[in-house]
């Protein structure tokens, strides 16, 4: 008789690893997840893109989720943080039950906040690989959605998210030395090279003709993000032109890395332009 025969079958709990993950051959498993995206399938099903702390990004199917009486559907809205039970499938794992942990309702009540939240989940969907553990990125996304829902200034939350995501995935931009000559950057306008992944001084600008100028204040903001995170920048008043420069710089770097346009950001900007051209009126609409 073997040792395994004497000790009896191994329980599912005992089979889990130090992080609580079941082995890959276990048919049923449970995980927390944030819904990044969804796609209708057939008459009643949905394919979901999820982000989880230990399994990374997953594509799964929620059968019958679009039915009016579905017990799954209300827990699987975009942005929702949920606890899921899943069954492994041949092509896609199947959601068997779901429970909401945090629905972040305020994210859907304000167009500005909605635009920023959509941008965050799109970045995670574009920049992470399937089934690769990224617990730090999960915690960053979870915390950032909560900050947006709590009313923390969306510009600061989003820039912090973008920068911290870059760092977590190994793309920290060089902000202190010229990537070409290695000399410390002077307190003057320098240029940012998305291709090189950081700053060049003006004397080395020819190393990347596509590098874009970066003002002193924008360089200071990025360094503050790098050194102290969200705590200090959330209290800064950033002028509109500086906001545009920061968004353009980080957005350009992210687009370079994903090799695609960022749809959520483009849609949000289009909405902003439309609202600026046609501001909503507070005057009551007369009845006819």
Secondary structure, 3 states (H helix, E strand, C coil): CCHHHHHCCCCHHHHCCCCCCCCCCCCEEEEEEEEEEEEEECCCEEEEEEEECCCEEEEEEECCCCCCCCCCHHHCCCCCEEEEEEECCCCCEEEEEEEEEECCHHHHCCHHHHHHHHHHHHHHHHHCCECCCCHHHHHHHHHHHHHHHCCCCHHHHHHHHHHHHHHHCCCCCECCECCCCCCECCCCCEEEECCCCEEECHHHHHHCCCCEEECHHHHHHHHHHHHHCHHHHCCCCCCHHHHHHHHHHHHHHHHHHHCCCCHHHHHHHHHHHHHHHCCCCCCCCCCC
